[in-house]
Amino acid sequence: MKFEISDELTHKAKIPHDIFLTNLIGNHILWFVAALGLVRSYWQPLALVPIVSLALLIYTLWRARQSRQRDHWYVMVHWQIAAERSRFFVYMLLAVLVVCLFGWIAYSYLGMMKVAVMALIGGIGILPIMVTVLVLILMESDALHQATLHKLSQRIVDKYPVPEDVVILEDESVEQQTDSPEAEVKS
């Protein structure tokens, strides 16, 4: 669906996606790779990756909750989209921590070889996070583009109903109903 939204609201609706993309691209990819190059000399830059990520994720979740009371509907919906994806990312990070904990226990107490633990952590822990980051980058880039075009998917509109004061410019659900073969048979 496409809505009549002011440029000011469009700018505000893009902010949660910018924050989330900054975390994914800037922090989890660029900074992480740069910090890996320094890890033998300095461990502190690598330690900043989870700290910055956690701070941005907590801020996004907190701000999305605040948005329900203080922002325009369109801006609030975009904060909720970013918060939903942030929650999913938090769950993925927690799953990696559980895998790392299991690997440490298996190495320390169960006698598992170090190579097997690294394969476990890399295959079950790190690989899914890498795929998740890439998928979330694509999803957030699309959401940022949709915010610029003043569009929302039907699923989101169903989840957060449009208030009466928001003007709908295009409604795909109405167009789909009139274009369907069943609508032609009824007419």
N, C-alpha and C positions, 0 to 999 in steps of 0.2 A: 504494500500500500504506500502511496505517496501522499505527503501532507504539506500543507502550506505552513512553513516554518521560517521565522526571521533568521537573518544572518547571525545575529547575536546568540540565538538559541542553538543554531547549527555549530557555532564555535564551542559553546559549552558542552554540546552532546559529543563532540570529538575528543574532549579531554580524557575521559576514562580509557578510551581506546589508545590514545597516545601514551598514557602512563603504562598501560599493560604491554604495549609494543616496545616501549623503552626498556621495561624489565626483561622481556624475552630476547630482543635483539641486542640491545646495548649491554645488558648485564649478563644474561645467560649464554650469549654467544661471543660477542666481541671482547668484553672484559674478561670472561672466563678463559678464552683462548690466550689473551695477552698475559693473564696472570699465570697460566700454566707454564709459559716460557720463563717466568721468574721464580717458580716454586722452589727450585734447588737453592737459590740464594735468599729469597724472601718469601715467606709463607703468608704474610699479612694481606697482600693484594688478593690472593685466592680466598682468604677468609672473608673478604668483603662481599663476595658474590652472594652467599646465603643471607648475610645481614641486610644488604640492600634489597634483595628479593623479598625477604620477609617483611621489611618495612613497607615496600610498595604494595605488597599483597594485603597487608593489614590495613593500610590507608585506603586502598580501593574498597575493601569490604566495609570499613567504617563509613566512608563517604557515600557508598551506595545505600547504607541504612539511613544516613542523614538526608539523602536525596529524596526519600519517600515523603518527607514532611516539608521540604523547603524549595524544591525545584519544580520547574514546569514539567508536565507529563513527558514530553519528548526527551528532555535531558535526563529525567529520572529513569526512563526505560533504558537509555544507553548505559547509565551507571549500573542498572540491574544486569544487563547483558555482560558487561565487564566483570561484575562481581560473580556471576554464575561461572564464568570461565576461570576466574581467579580461584574459586572454591575447588573446581576440578583440578587445577594445577597444584593447589595445596595438598589435595588427596594423593596426587601422583608423587609429590615430593615426600610425603609421609610414607608411602609404599616403598620408595627407595631407601629411606632411613631404616625401615623394617628389614629390608633385604640386607643392607649393610650390617645391621645388628646381628642378623642371623649368620652372616658370613664371619663376623668377628667371633661369635659364640662357636661356630663350627670349627674355626681355626684354633681358637684358644682352648676349648674344652673337649671337642669331639675329635681332634687330631686330623682334621681335613688339611690337605696340602695347600700351600699358599697359592699355587697356580690355579687350583680348582676353585678357591675362594674368589680370586680375581675374575675367573670366567663366570662364576655365579653373579657377582656384583655387576660385571660388565654386561652380561647377557640379559639378566632378569631385572637389573636395577637401572643402569645407565642407558641402555638402548631404548627402552620404552619412554624415558624422559626426553631423549633426543627426538624421537618421533612425535611425542606430544608437543614439544616446543615448536617444531616445524608446522604441525597441524594448527596449533593455536595462533601462530603467526599468520597463516593463511586466513583463518576465520576472523581474526581481529582486523586484518587489513581489509577484508571484505566489509566488516561492520563499520570501519572508518569511512570507507567509500560510500556505503549506504547512508551513513549519517550526513555526508556531504550532499547526497542526492535527495535527502529528506524522505527516505524510504525505510520501512520496517517490514519484516516478513509477517505472513499471516499468523504463524505460530506465536510470535511475540505479541501481536495485537490481540490475539485470543487470550493470552496470559495476562496482559495489562490493557484492559479495554480503553478505547479512545474516549476521552471526555467530550462533552457536547460542544465546548468552545474551540475545539481543534477542527480545522477545515481539511477534509479529505479531498485530494485532487484526483487520485486514481485509486480505484478499488479493484484489485485483481480477482477477488472472490466473486464479485458481482459479474465481472466480465467472463469468468470461467463458467458461471451458471448460465449465462445467456449464450455462450458459445458451445455448450455441451449438446450432444445429440438428443438427450432427453428433453432439453428446453425446446428444440426444434419440433419434436413430436407433439409436445403440449400446445404449441402455437398453431 
